[in-house]
Amino acid sequence: MNLISSLSKLVQQPEVKAFPKTGQVINGKILELLPQNRAVVQLGSQQVKAQLETSLTKGKSYLFKVGSIDQKIQLKVITQLGDSQGNSTVKQLLNELGIKPTKENRLLTSRLIKKSVPFQGTDLKQAAALYQRADNKKAASEILIQMLQKQFPIKTSVYNALHTKKMDSLTQIIKQMHIEASKSKTDADRAVMSLLASLKGGEASIPFKESSVVKLMTEIDSNSQNSFQLFKKAGILDSKVSYSSFQNTWKEWAGAHSKGNTNLSFPYLASLTEKSAPPFPMAMEKLADRLKQLFHQQIPLEAPEQHSLHRVMNQVEKVLAKDISSENVSLGNKQIKIGVNHSITEDFHFLKEREVLTKISSLYIDEKNKKLLQDFLGTANLFIEGGSTEKQVIRESLSVLKEWQTRQLSPILRKTLTEWIGRSAAELSTLSEKEAILVKMRTILDLTGLQEESSLKSTSVQEKATTQESSLKTLLLSSLQDTNGTIRPETAKKMIQMLNGIQLTAQHETSQSLQMSLQFPGDLIGSENDAYLNMEGRKTKEGNIDPDYCQIMFYLNLDNFKETIINLNIVARRVGVTIFNHDSFIEQVMETHQTALKSGLKDMGYELTSIHIKEMNNAVNTSSKDNSLPEYKEGIDLRI
């Protein structure tokens, strides 16, 4: 899996528009006066054309209340802003809104006005109530300002989620939850333990064989085909095996030793495993290895990349089958039109520009297949033009591509694969250190519940036979209802709040760019402190970050090198790396790993152009590791 491309498609949420809304109070500055009582007004970082109710002075700042926005924005002046009258202005505003002008409320409102954050009177009342109850006023103020900036509902549940994310450690919550869950015998808590083992990467508390039996029997009992379809994709099961046959094999095994017992609890299924060998299609080590191979073959291409590759492959097959003669498909003079305003020429150019075949070829160790894929666009282009390329080479290239396509998984099955890989890796240690980190990241992103809502909405017709994997969030919600569990309700709630907080702050979007912020447990890199990742760049048509033009920043607190920031600046797939740290010894470490870094990036279709080591004091905006929500930076022009 290409980590950069994978990250660019994660945690999608609907864009929050920054347009002013009726009834909002906002600070604005008059930039330009226009005829008929109109003006260009700076509202925060936006410039809008608006209708004014009274004559105002150019260059002065005012506190406005937004009126109608149907055909044109109407702004009503509450008062002029100035240093000398700031305190009285805030008192006047609070009195008009029916909010007590206490010192805390005045301070919160002043900060909102100063930052030009728009707010409704009802929202400010609710924010003031939350602010009054908070012990840490500074943290509460920052959180409430974020909530109003992002236009989140001003509710206790949202505030608690953001507060937990800001003030607590994900690493420590997971550590505490692991201690509590290890004492439990309930199925939900055991499932939590299994996920935590994948996150932490330590020794599995439940043997791989036993947890696999529980996984399969639970799916069979609910008629879920997730693991069945996954096993066929991985070559663990023959492609001709039917689900009913697979289901009956496992039911017969369980029934032969059940003596009429239909209990599918973990202890019971574990006892069956000890009595008789489960009917796995192959040895557990070999099964884990097949899953590992499938894991590495996953490349989630963008939709346009998939479509272009599909069209090129179809066209090459047509020429091979002599459905159309190569004389009539010259790319030099007569382009083959596909749909409206599209051509095979454009597909070839697009696939070459995005280095799609380079990405796919990086999955293969075999030099012959690697070269076939790397050369495919050139040989296919020449072949369609009527060149002298041998047909056998084209057929072999198509065969490799088709085989790769058959092993690509749907989003739901990718999560099932992540779950299987996580359990098998902890038991069998089949992954390298680099691979183990990637599995942990995928477990966090796929199985904690960060993308649960969006995944449910995007389920395709082809995925109806599969079911969503139980996420950590879902399991913890079940645990709260189970009085027999040993995970304390306070711990479960705190973890749910942390996950909700990460999800709420994961993405900030404008019409041209996208910023993603994620927080990972320190176990990802063997640290006691959380790791933070920020990724931003221009937005693709599909609403993802363009992995060819973006910036990725890791904020780490390492055991040996302490606070470290790693900045990857990517322009046209050329990568410049800058590392900020206080320890000069890190230069020697980077020299040791530079060749491996260059080679790894090359395999993913990227070129390493430079590595710079700088003092931490030179780092810009190091506070970004807190994943604070950015202020709106997009200008808009609303027509009257």
C-alpha positions as CSV (number, residue, x, y, z in Angstrom):
1,M,0.0,0.0,0.0
2,N,1.3,3.5,-0.9
3,L,1.0,5.4,2.4
4,I,1.0,8.9,0.8
5,S,-1.8,8.0,-1.7
6,S,-3.7,6.2,1.0
7,L,-3.6,9.2,3.4
8,S,-4.7,11.6,0.7
9,K,-8.1,9.8,0.5
10,L,-8.9,9.5,4.2
11,V,-11.5,10.9,6.6
12,Q,-13.8,12.7,4.2
13,Q,-16.4,15.0,5.6
14,P,-18.8,17.5,4.0
15,E,-17.3,20.9,3.3
16,V,-18.5,23.6,5.7
17,K,-19.2,26.8,3.8
18,A,-18.0,30.1,5.4
19,F,-20.8,32.2,4.0
20,P,-22.4,34.6,6.5
21,K,-25.8,33.5,7.8
22,T,-28.9,35.5,8.7
23,G,-28.8,36.6,12.3
24,Q,-25.0,36.2,12.8
25,V,-23.0,38.9,14.6
26,I,-19.6,39.5,13.0
27,N,-16.8,42.1,13.0
28,G,-16.2,43.8,9.7
29,K,-14.1,46.6,8.1
30,I,-15.2,48.8,5.3
31,L,-12.7,48.5,2.5
32,E,-14.5,50.4,-0.3
33,L,-17.7,52.4,-0.5
34,L,-20.0,51.8,-3.6
35,P,-23.0,53.7,-4.9
36,Q,-26.5,53.1,-3.5
37,N,-25.3,52.4,0.1
38,R,-23.3,49.4,-0.9
39,A,-19.8,48.5,0.2
40,V,-17.0,46.0,0.0
41,V,-16.6,44.7,3.5
42,Q,-13.8,42.6,5.1
43,L,-15.6,39.9,7.2
44,G,-12.8,38.0,8.9
45,S,-10.6,36.8,6.0
46,Q,-13.5,37.1,3.5
47,Q,-14.3,40.0,1.3
48,V,-18.0,40.5,0.4
49,K,-20.1,43.0,-1.3
50,A,-23.0,44.0,0.9
51,Q,-26.0,46.4,1.2
52,L,-25.7,48.7,4.2
53,E,-28.6,50.3,6.1
54,T,-26.7,53.5,6.9
55,S,-23.7,55.5,5.7
56,L,-20.4,54.3,7.1
57,T,-16.8,55.5,6.9
58,K,-14.2,53.8,4.7
59,G,-11.4,52.1,6.7
60,K,-13.4,51.9,10.0
61,S,-14.4,48.7,11.7
62,Y,-17.9,47.9,12.9
63,L,-19.8,45.2,14.6
64,F,-22.5,44.0,12.2
65,K,-25.6,41.8,12.4
66,V,-26.3,39.9,9.1
67,G,-29.8,40.5,7.7
68,S,-31.2,39.0,4.6
69,I,-28.9,37.0,2.3
70,D,-31.3,35.8,-0.3
71,Q,-30.4,38.2,-3.2
72,K,-27.8,40.3,-1.5
73,I,-26.2,40.5,1.9
74,Q,-27.6,43.1,4.2
75,L,-25.6,44.3,7.1
76,K,-27.0,46.2,10.1
77,V,-24.6,48.2,12.2
78,I,-24.6,47.3,15.9
79,T,-21.8,49.7,16.8
80,Q,-18.5,51.1,15.6
81,L,-15.5,49.3,17.0
82,G,-12.5,51.1,18.6
83,D,-9.9,50.5,21.3
84,S,-11.4,53.0,23.7
85,Q,-15.0,51.7,23.6
86,G,-14.3,47.9,23.3
87,N,-15.4,47.0,26.8
88,S,-18.6,49.0,26.7
89,T,-19.4,47.6,23.2
90,V,-19.2,44.1,24.5
91,K,-21.4,44.9,27.5
92,Q,-24.0,46.5,25.2
93,L,-24.0,43.5,22.9
94,L,-24.3,41.0,25.7
95,N,-27.2,43.0,27.2
96,E,-29.0,43.0,23.9
97,L,-28.6,39.2,23.6
98,G,-29.9,38.6,27.1
99,I,-26.5,37.3,28.4
100,K,-25.1,38.4,31.7
101,P,-22.1,40.7,31.1
102,T,-19.8,38.8,33.6
103,K,-16.0,39.1,33.3
104,E,-15.8,35.6,31.7
105,N,-18.6,36.3,29.2
106,R,-17.0,39.6,28.2
107,L,-13.6,38.0,27.8
108,L,-15.0,35.2,25.6
109,T,-17.1,37.6,23.4
110,S,-14.2,40.0,23.0
111,R,-12.0,37.2,21.7
112,L,-14.7,36.2,19.2
113,I,-15.0,39.8,17.9
114,K,-11.2,40.2,17.8
115,K,-10.9,37.0,15.7
116,S,-13.8,38.0,13.5
117,V,-15.7,34.8,14.3
118,P,-19.3,35.0,13.3
119,F,-21.9,33.8,15.9
120,Q,-25.6,33.6,16.5
121,G,-27.0,35.0,19.8
122,T,-28.3,31.6,20.8
123,D,-25.0,30.0,20.1
124,L,-23.2,32.6,22.2
125,K,-25.6,31.9,25.1
126,Q,-24.9,28.2,25.0
127,A,-21.1,28.8,24.6
128,A,-21.2,31.2,27.6
129,A,-22.9,28.5,29.7
130,L,-20.2,25.9,28.8
131,Y,-17.5,28.5,29.5
132,Q,-18.9,29.3,33.0
133,R,-18.8,25.6,34.0
134,A,-15.3,25.0,32.7
135,D,-12.4,24.7,35.2
136,N,-9.7,25.5,32.6
137,K,-11.0,28.8,31.1
138,K,-8.1,29.2,28.7
139,A,-8.6,25.7,27.1
140,A,-12.4,26.2,27.2
141,S,-12.1,29.5,25.3
142,E,-9.9,28.0,22.6
143,I,-12.3,25.1,22.2
144,L,-15.5,27.2,22.0
145,I,-13.9,29.6,19.5
146,Q,-13.0,26.5,17.4
147,M,-16.6,25.2,17.6
148,L,-18.0,28.6,16.4
149,Q,-15.4,28.9,13.7
150,K,-16.2,25.4,12.3
151,Q,-19.9,26.0,12.9
152,F,-20.2,22.9,15.1
153,P,-23.4,22.5,17.2
154,I,-22.8,24.2,20.6
155,K,-23.5,21.1,22.6
156,T,-22.0,19.5,25.6
157,S,-21.2,16.3,23.7
158,V,-19.2,18.2,21.0
159,Y,-17.4,20.3,23.6
160,N,-16.5,17.1,25.6
161,A,-15.1,15.4,22.5
162,L,-12.9,18.4,21.6
163,H,-11.9,18.9,25.2
164,T,-10.8,15.2,25.5
165,K,-8.8,15.4,22.3
166,K,-7.1,18.6,23.4
167,M,-6.3,17.7,27.0
168,D,-5.9,13.9,27.1
169,S,-3.5,11.4,25.6
170,L,-4.8,8.8,23.2
171,T,-1.8,6.7,24.1
172,Q,-2.6,6.7,27.8
173,I,-6.3,6.1,27.2
174,I,-5.6,3.0,25.1
175,K,-3.1,1.8,27.8
176,Q,-5.7,2.1,30.5
177,M,-8.4,0.5,28.4
178,H,-6.0,-2.4,27.7
179,I,-5.5,-3.0,31.4
180,E,-9.2,-3.0,32.1
181,A,-10.3,-5.1,29.1
182,S,-7.6,-7.8,29.9
183,K,-9.6,-8.7,33.1
184,S,-12.9,-9.3,31.1
185,K,-14.4,-12.5,29.7
186,T,-17.2,-10.9,27.7
187,D,-17.1,-11.2,23.9
188,A,-17.3,-7.4,23.4
189,D,-14.3,-6.8,25.6
190,R,-12.3,-9.6,24.0
191,A,-13.0,-8.0,20.6
192,V,-11.7,-4.7,22.0
193,M,-8.6,-6.5,23.2
194,S,-8.0,-7.9,19.7
195,L,-8.2,-4.4,18.2
196,L,-6.0,-2.9,20.9
197,A,-3.4,-5.7,20.2
198,S,-3.4,-4.5,16.5
199,L,-3.0,-0.9,17.6
200,K,-0.3,-1.5,20.1
201,G,1.6,-4.2,18.1
202,G,2.4,-6.2,21.2
203,E,1.9,-9.9,21.8
204,A,-1.7,-11.0,21.2
205,S,-3.7,-11.9,24.3
206,I,-5.8,-14.2,22.3
207,P,-4.1,-16.9,20.1
208,F,-4.5,-16.3,16.3
209,K,-6.2,-19.6,15.6
210,E,-8.8,-19.2,18.4
211,S,-9.6,-15.6,17.5
212,S,-9.9,-16.6,13.8
213,V,-12.4,-19.4,14.6
214,V,-14.5,-16.9,16.6
215,K,-14.3,-14.4,13.7
216,L,-15.4,-17.0,11.1
217,M,-18.1,-18.6,13.2
218,T,-19.6,-15.2,14.1
219,E,-19.7,-14.3,10.4
220,I,-21.2,-17.6,9.4
221,D,-23.9,-17.3,12.1
222,S,-24.9,-13.9,10.7
223,N,-24.5,-14.9,7.0
224,S,-21.7,-12.4,6.5
225,Q,-19.4,-13.2,3.6
226,N,-16.6,-10.7,4.5
227,S,-13.9,-13.3,5.3
228,F,-15.1,-15.8,2.7
229,Q,-14.8,-13.2,-0.1
230,L,-11.4,-12.0,1.3
231,F,-10.1,-15.6,1.4
232,K,-11.0,-16.1,-2.3
233,K,-9.3,-12.8,-3.2
234,A,-6.2,-13.9,-1.3
235,G,-6.1,-17.3,-2.9
236,I,-6.8,-19.0,0.4
237,L,-10.0,-20.5,-1.0
238,D,-10.5,-21.7,-4.6
239,S,-12.5,-19.3,-6.7
240,K,-15.0,-22.0,-7.4
241,V,-15.9,-22.7,-3.8
242,S,-19.5,-21.5,-3.0
243,Y,-20.4,-19.6,0.2
244,S,-23.0,-22.3,1.1
245,S,-20.3,-25.0,0.9
246,F,-17.9,-22.9,3.0
247,Q,-20.7,-22.2,5.5
248,N,-21.7,-25.9,5.8
249,T,-18.1,-27.1,6.3
250,W,-17.7,-24.9,9.4
251,K,-21.2,-25.6,10.7
252,E,-20.5,-29.3,10.4
253,W,-17.2,-29.0,12.3
254,A,-18.9,-27.0,15.1
255,G,-21.9,-29.3,15.1
256,A,-19.8,-32.5,15.4
257,H,-18.6,-31.4,18.8
258,S,-21.3,-29.2,20.1
259,K,-23.7,-31.8,21.4
260,G,-26.6,-29.5,20.6
261,N,-25.0,-26.4,22.1
262,T,-25.6,-23.3,19.9
263,N,-23.6,-21.0,22.1
264,L,-21.1,-19.0,20.0
265,S,-19.3,-17.3,22.9
266,F,-15.5,-17.0,22.8
267,P,-14.8,-19.6,25.6
268,Y,-17.1,-22.2,24.0
269,L,-15.5,-21.8,20.5
270,A,-12.1,-21.8,22.0
271,S,-12.8,-25.1,23.7
272,L,-14.0,-26.5,20.4
273,T,-10.7,-25.5,18.8
274,E,-8.8,-27.5,21.4
275,K,-11.0,-30.6,20.8
276,S,-10.7,-30.8,17.0
277,A,-8.6,-29.0,14.4
278,P,-10.8,-26.3,12.7
279,P,-11.3,-26.7,8.9
280,F,-9.0,-23.9,7.8
281,P,-8.0,-24.3,4.1
282,M,-4.3,-24.2,4.9
283,A,-1.8,-23.8,7.8
284,M,-2.1,-20.6,9.8
285,E,1.4,-19.4,8.9
286,K,0.6,-19.8,5.2
287,L,-2.8,-18.2,5.6
288,A,-1.2,-15.2,7.3
289,D,1.4,-15.0,4.5
290,R,-1.3,-15.0,1.8
291,L,-3.2,-12.2,3.6
292,K,0.1,-10.2,3.9
293,Q,0.6,-10.5,0.1
294,L,-2.9,-9.3,-0.6
295,F,-2.4,-6.4,1.8
296,H,0.7,-5.2,-0.2
297,Q,-1.2,-5.4,-3.5
298,Q,-3.8,-2.9,-2.5
299,I,-3.4,0.5,-4.3
300,P,-6.6,2.6,-4.0
301,L,-6.4,4.5,-7.3
302,E,-8.4,7.6,-7.9
303,A,-11.6,7.1,-9.9
304,P,-10.2,8.9,-13.0
305,E,-7.1,6.7,-12.8
306,Q,-9.2,3.6,-12.7
307,H,-11.4,4.7,-15.6
308,S,-8.4,5.7,-17.8
309,L,-6.7,2.4,-17.1
310,H,-9.9,0.5,-17.9
311,R,-10.4,2.3,-21.2
312,V,-6.8,1.7,-22.3
313,M,-6.9,-2.0,-21.4
314,N,-10.2,-2.4,-23.3
315,Q,-8.9,-0.6,-26.3
316,V,-5.7,-2.8,-26.4
317,E,-7.8,-5.9,-26.1
318,K,-10.0,-4.8,-29.0
319,V,-7.0,-4.3,-31.2
320,L,-5.6,-7.7,-30.2
321,A,-8.9,-9.3,-31.1
322,K,-8.9,-7.4,-34.4
323,D,-12.3,-5.8,-33.7
324,I,-10.9,-2.7,-35.2
325,S,-7.8,-2.5,-37.4
326,S,-4.7,-0.6,-36.2
327,E,-4.9,1.5,-39.4
328,N,-8.1,3.2,-38.2
329,V,-6.9,4.0,-34.7
330,S,-3.8,6.1,-35.4
331,L,-3.1,8.4,-32.5
332,G,-1.2,10.7,-34.7
333,N,-4.1,11.7,-37.0
334,K,-7.4,10.0,-35.9
335,Q,-8.0,9.8,-32.2
336,I,-10.3,7.1,-30.8
337,K,-13.2,9.0,-29.2
338,I,-14.5,7.5,-26.0
339,G,-17.6,9.3,-24.8
340,V,-17.7,13.1,-25.1
341,N,-14.5,15.1,-25.5
342,H,-12.3,12.3,-24.4
343,S,-9.7,10.2,-26.2
344,I,-7.3,7.3,-25.7
345,T,-4.5,9.8,-26.3
346,E,-5.7,11.7,-23.2
347,D,-5.9,8.5,-21.2
348,F,-2.3,7.5,-22.1
349,H,-1.1,11.0,-21.2
350,F,-3.0,11.1,-17.9
351,L,-1.8,7.6,-16.8
352,K,1.8,8.5,-17.7
353,E,1.5,11.9,-15.8
354,R,0.1,10.2,-12.7
355,E,2.6,7.4,-12.9
356,V,-0.1,4.8,-12.4
357,L,1.8,1.9,-13.9
358,T,4.8,2.9,-11.8
359,K,2.7,2.6,-8.7
360,I,1.4,-0.8,-9.7
361,S,4.8,-2.1,-10.7
362,S,6.3,-1.2,-7.3
363,L,4.2,-4.1,-5.8
364,Y,6.1,-6.7,-7.8
365,I,9.5,-8.2,-6.8
366,D,9.7,-10.3,-10.0
367,E,11.7,-8.2,-12.5
368,K,9.9,-9.6,-15.5
369,N,6.4,-8.5,-14.3
370,K,7.8,-5.2,-13.0
371,K,9.3,-4.4,-16.4
372,L,6.1,-5.5,-18.3
373,L,4.1,-3.0,-16.2
374,Q,6.6,-0.2,-16.4
375,D,6.8,-0.5,-20.2
376,F,3.1,-1.1,-20.7
377,L,2.0,2.4,-21.7
378,G,4.9,2.7,-24.2
379,T,4.3,-0.7,-25.8
380,A,0.5,-0.4,-25.8
381,N,0.7,3.1,-27.4
382,L,3.1,1.8,-30.1
383,F,0.9,-1.2,-30.7
384,I,-2.3,0.8,-31.2
385,E,-0.5,3.1,-33.5
386,G,0.4,0.1,-35.6
387,G,4.0,-0.3,-34.5
388,S,6.0,-3.5,-34.4
389,T,5.6,-4.4,-30.8
390,E,5.1,-8.1,-30.3
391,K,1.6,-9.2,-29.4
392,Q,2.8,-11.7,-26.8
393,V,4.4,-8.9,-24.8
394,I,1.1,-7.0,-24.8
395,R,-0.8,-10.1,-23.8
396,E,1.5,-10.8,-20.9
397,S,1.2,-7.2,-19.7
398,L,-2.6,-7.3,-19.8
399,S,-2.5,-10.6,-18.0
400,V,-0.5,-9.2,-15.1
401,L,-2.7,-6.1,-14.9
402,K,-5.9,-8.2,-14.9
403,E,-4.5,-10.4,-12.2
404,W,-3.7,-7.3,-10.1
405,Q,-7.2,-5.9,-10.7
406,T,-8.9,-9.1,-9.5
407,R,-7.1,-8.8,-6.2
408,Q,-8.2,-5.2,-5.5
409,L,-10.7,-5.0,-2.6
410,S,-13.7,-2.9,-1.9
411,P,-13.5,-0.4,1.0
412,I,-15.4,-2.8,3.4
413,L,-13.2,-5.8,2.5
414,R,-10.1,-3.6,2.9
415,K,-11.2,-3.1,6.5
416,T,-11.7,-6.9,6.9
417,L,-8.2,-7.4,5.6
418,T,-6.8,-4.8,8.1
419,E,-8.5,-6.7,10.9
420,W,-7.1,-10.1,9.8
421,I,-3.6,-8.7,9.2
422,G,-3.6,-7.0,12.6
423,R,-4.4,-10.2,14.5
424,S,-2.1,-12.4,12.4
425,A,0.8,-9.9,12.7
426,A,0.6,-9.8,16.5
427,E,0.6,-13.6,16.7
428,L,3.0,-14.7,13.9
429,S,5.3,-11.6,13.6
430,T,5.1,-11.8,9.8
431,L,5.6,-8.1,9.1
432,S,8.7,-5.9,9.1
433,E,8.9,-2.9,11.3
434,K,7.9,-0.6,8.4
435,E,5.0,-2.9,7.6
436,A,3.9,-3.1,11.2
437,I,3.6,0.7,11.4
438,L,1.5,0.8,8.3
439,V,-0.8,-1.9,9.7
440,K,-1.2,0.1,12.9
441,M,-2.1,3.2,10.9
442,R,-4.6,1.3,8.8
443,T,-6.1,-0.2,12.0
444,I,-6.6,3.3,13.5
445,L,-8.1,4.7,10.3
446,D,-10.2,1.6,9.4
447,L,-11.3,0.0,12.6
448,T,-11.6,2.7,15.3
449,G,-14.7,4.2,13.9
450,L,-13.2,7.4,12.5
451,Q,-14.8,6.8,9.1
452,E,-17.9,4.8,10.2
453,E,-20.6,7.3,9.1
454,S,-19.1,8.1,5.7
455,S,-18.5,4.3,5.0
456,L,-22.1,3.5,5.7
457,K,-23.3,6.1,3.2
458,S,-20.9,5.0,0.5
459,T,-21.7,1.2,0.6
460,S,-22.1,0.1,-3.0
461,V,-24.5,-2.5,-4.4
462,Q,-21.7,-5.0,-4.9
463,E,-21.0,-4.8,-1.1
464,K,-24.4,-5.8,0.0
465,A,-23.2,-9.3,0.8
466,T,-20.6,-7.9,3.1
467,T,-21.1,-6.2,6.5
468,Q,-19.3,-3.4,8.2
469,E,-16.5,-4.5,10.5
470,S,-17.2,-3.8,14.2
471,S,-15.2,-0.7,15.0
472,L,-13.7,0.2,18.4
473,K,-16.3,2.9,18.8
474,T,-19.1,0.4,18.2
475,L,-17.7,-2.2,20.6
476,L,-17.2,0.4,23.3
477,L,-20.8,1.6,22.9
478,S,-21.9,-2.0,23.4
479,S,-19.6,-2.3,26.4
480,L,-21.4,0.6,28.1
481,Q,-24.6,-1.5,27.9
482,D,-22.9,-4.7,29.3
483,T,-22.8,-4.8,33.1
484,N,-20.5,-7.9,32.9
485,G,-17.7,-6.0,31.2
486,T,-14.6,-4.8,33.1
487,I,-13.9,-1.7,31.0
488,R,-15.1,1.1,33.2
489,P,-17.8,3.4,31.7
490,E,-15.5,6.5,32.3
491,T,-12.7,4.9,30.3
492,A,-15.0,3.8,27.5
493,K,-16.7,7.3,27.3
494,K,-13.3,9.0,27.3
495,M,-12.1,6.8,24.4
496,I,-15.4,7.5,22.4
497,Q,-15.0,11.2,23.1
498,M,-11.4,11.1,21.9
499,L,-12.4,9.3,18.7
500,N,-15.2,11.8,18.1
501,G,-12.8,14.7,18.7
502,I,-10.3,13.4,16.2
503,Q,-13.1,12.9,13.7
504,L,-14.5,16.4,14.2
505,T,-11.1,18.1,13.6
506,A,-9.9,15.7,10.9
507,Q,-10.6,17.9,7.9
508,H,-10.8,21.5,6.9
509,E,-11.9,22.2,3.3
510,T,-12.1,25.2,0.9
511,S,-13.0,25.2,-2.8
512,Q,-9.3,24.8,-3.8
513,S,-7.5,23.1,-0.9
514,L,-7.9,20.4,1.7
515,Q,-6.2,20.0,5.1
516,M,-6.3,16.8,7.1
517,S,-5.2,16.4,10.7
518,L,-4.9,13.1,12.6
519,Q,-3.7,11.9,15.9
520,F,-2.1,8.5,16.5
521,P,-1.1,6.6,19.7
522,G,2.6,6.7,20.4
523,D,2.7,2.8,20.1
524,L,2.7,3.5,16.4
525,I,6.4,4.4,16.7
526,G,7.2,2.9,20.1
527,S,6.7,6.2,22.0
528,E,4.8,7.0,25.2
529,N,3.5,10.2,23.6
530,D,0.9,10.7,20.9
531,A,2.0,11.3,17.3
532,Y,0.3,13.9,15.1
533,L,0.1,14.2,11.3
534,N,-1.0,17.1,9.3
535,M,-1.5,16.8,5.5
536,E,-2.6,19.7,3.2
537,G,-2.6,20.3,-0.5
538,R,-4.7,21.2,-3.5
539,K,-8.0,19.3,-3.9
540,T,-8.7,16.8,-6.6
541,K,-12.1,16.6,-8.4
542,E,-12.9,13.6,-6.2
543,G,-12.5,15.8,-3.1
544,N,-9.2,14.2,-2.0
545,I,-5.8,15.8,-1.3
546,D,-3.6,15.6,-4.5
547,P,-0.7,13.3,-3.5
548,D,1.4,14.9,-6.2
549,Y,1.2,18.4,-4.8
550,C,0.9,18.4,-1.0
551,Q,2.7,18.9,2.3
552,I,2.9,16.3,5.1
553,M,4.1,17.1,8.6
554,F,4.7,14.7,11.4
555,Y,4.9,16.0,15.0
556,L,6.6,13.4,17.1
557,N,8.0,13.1,20.7
558,L,10.6,10.4,20.4
559,D,12.2,8.6,23.3
560,N,15.7,9.4,22.1
561,F,15.4,12.5,20.0
562,K,12.5,14.0,22.0
563,E,10.5,16.6,20.1
564,T,10.9,16.2,16.4
565,I,9.0,17.6,13.3
566,I,9.4,16.0,9.9
567,N,8.2,18.1,7.0
568,L,7.7,16.5,3.5
569,N,7.1,19.0,0.8
570,I,5.8,17.3,-2.4
571,V,5.8,19.2,-5.7
572,A,5.1,17.2,-8.9
573,R,6.0,14.0,-7.0
574,R,9.4,15.5,-6.1
575,V,9.9,15.3,-2.3
576,G,11.9,17.7,-0.1
577,V,12.4,16.6,3.5
578,T,13.1,19.0,6.4
579,I,13.7,17.7,9.9
580,F,13.5,20.0,12.9
581,N,15.2,18.8,16.1
582,H,17.5,20.0,18.9
583,D,19.9,17.0,18.7
584,S,22.7,17.3,16.1
585,F,23.3,13.5,16.2
586,I,20.1,13.2,14.1
587,E,22.2,14.2,11.1
588,Q,24.2,10.9,11.4
589,V,21.1,8.9,11.6
590,M,19.6,10.5,8.5
591,E,22.8,9.8,6.5
592,T,22.4,6.1,7.5
593,H,18.8,6.0,6.2
594,Q,19.0,8.4,3.3
595,T,19.6,5.6,0.7
596,A,16.7,3.5,2.0
597,L,14.4,6.6,2.0
598,K,15.4,7.5,-1.6
599,S,14.7,3.9,-2.7
600,G,11.4,3.7,-0.8
601,L,10.1,6.9,-2.4
602,K,11.2,5.8,-5.8
603,D,9.3,2.6,-5.5
604,M,6.1,4.7,-4.8
605,G,6.8,6.9,-7.8
606,Y,8.4,9.8,-5.9
607,E,11.8,11.4,-6.2
608,L,13.8,12.5,-3.2
609,T,15.3,15.9,-4.0
610,S,16.7,17.1,-0.7
611,I,17.1,16.5,3.0
612,H,17.7,19.4,5.4
613,I,18.2,19.3,9.2
614,K,17.3,22.4,11.1
615,E,17.1,23.6,14.7
616,M,13.7,23.2,16.3
617,N,13.6,27.0,16.9
618,N,13.4,27.5,13.1
619,A,10.2,25.4,12.9
620,V,7.1,27.4,11.8
621,N,3.8,27.0,13.6
622,T,4.9,24.1,15.8
623,S,1.7,24.4,17.7
624,S,-0.1,22.7,14.8
625,K,0.5,19.4,16.4
626,D,-2.5,20.2,18.5
627,N,-4.6,20.0,15.3
628,S,-6.2,23.3,16.1
629,L,-8.8,24.2,13.5
630,P,-7.6,26.8,11.1
631,E,-9.4,30.0,10.5
632,Y,-11.2,30.6,7.2
633,K,-8.7,31.8,4.6
634,E,-10.8,31.7,1.5
635,G,-12.0,34.9,-0.1
636,I,-15.5,35.0,-1.6
637,D,-17.3,37.5,-3.8
638,L,-21.0,37.5,-3.4
639,R,-22.9,39.2,-6.2
640,I,-25.7,41.6,-5.4
